[in-house]
Every structure is written in C-alpha cells, then in structure tokens.
Amino acid sequence: MTKTSRRLLRRRDVQSGRLEGGGGGRISGKPEQHAEPDPDWVESLVRTLDSDDPAERSRARIALVRMGRPVGPWLTHALAHQKGQVRWEAAMALGLIRDPASAAALVQALEDDMLEVRWAAADGLLALERDGLVALLRGLIARSGSIRLRESAHRILSRTAHGEDGPILKPVLDALESTAPMAALPIAAYTVLNSLKGQTSGSV
C-alpha cells in the first residue's frame, strides 16, 4: 500500500468516525449500508488485507465492514485468495457484515486449508443464523464426503445444540457422529432442510 493510500485511508477513517480504536478491528453496532461504494477504493482496501502491517489490515477490514453488504462480492472473491491471511480477513469481515448472499461462499470456506479461515467462516455462518444453517445443510447434501466440511459442520451444530434450532438440527448432528456419516448425512440434511422451509429470510 502506498503512502498516499495510507494517508487517504486514515483521513477517511477519521472523518467518518470509522475507527473504534485498537488494532482488533471490533465494530460496535450494525454495519453501515452504502448503496454505491467506490470500486477503486474497495479494491484498494481489499489489497490492504494482504499487508504485513496488522494495524493497516485492521483499518482496512473496519472500513470494509462499515461499507456493509455492497462490498460482499469483493470479500467473497477474496475468500479464494492464494494467501491464507487475506482469506481469513475476508471471512472475518463477511461475518461482521452478515450478508445472507455470502452464506454459500462461507460454506465453501469451511473446507479451507487454513484452520483459522475455517473457524472464521464457521463464526460467520453462525452469525447468519437460519440463512447460514440453510447454506450449511445444502453443502452437506452436496459434499458429505468432505472431512473438513463435516468437522466444521459439527462445530457449528454443536454450538446450536442448546438453542432454538437444536432439536430441529439434531438428526444432522447425529449423522455427523455416526459410523457412516457419508451415507447418513445427505438424507438427514435434506430432511432437516425441508423442515426449515418458510422459516428463513431467504428461499430454501
């Protein structure tokens, strides 16, 4: 990132109150929604996710989250970046933005080579609630043979076991824990997916 880009980023952060302080990138409240983000500016921020400076990456992630759902396509594309650091930052940002349109991409990220990316994607799907669960069930139906996907799904469903959806999702969790998950999962996931019809904000 050039010095000019860094100065512009800091100036925009200060002027819009985007920086909440600290390097952790925590955002308070719901992300702001902007209808038409500047493509060049968004691409510059996404490139900064590859910076060696953690503070620069944090500022870029915060700015992207503040832009809200319109930057989802850029972040979804970044989930396929060759560097795990960029994929992790993108998954973290998508989890904070909570755009249902990113659910399928986050499910794919559950099979990432990097554990931290898989965990961030799992947290993002949990944040999407029913929309995230629907996407996860679809993924399990299509790719029940993926060990990483099954492991990530088990982590997600274990965290929902005592929630409102726990009883509904129990057959899928049981299938994941069975001796033949590849055979049991598609049927269980399909059955549960049908039971969720009409209960999510998106189409099942």
Secondary structure, 3 states (H helix, E strand, C coil): CCHHHHHHHHHHHHHHCCCCCCCCCCCCCCCCCCCCCCHHHHHHHHHHCCCCCHHHHHHHHHHHHHHCHHHHHHHHHHCCCCCHHHHHHHHHHHHHHCCHHHHHHHHHHCCCCCHHHHHHHHHHHHHCCHHHHHHHHHHHHHCCCCHHHHHHHHHHHHHCCCCCCHHHHHHHHHHHCCCCHHHHHHHHHHHHHHHCCCCCCCCC
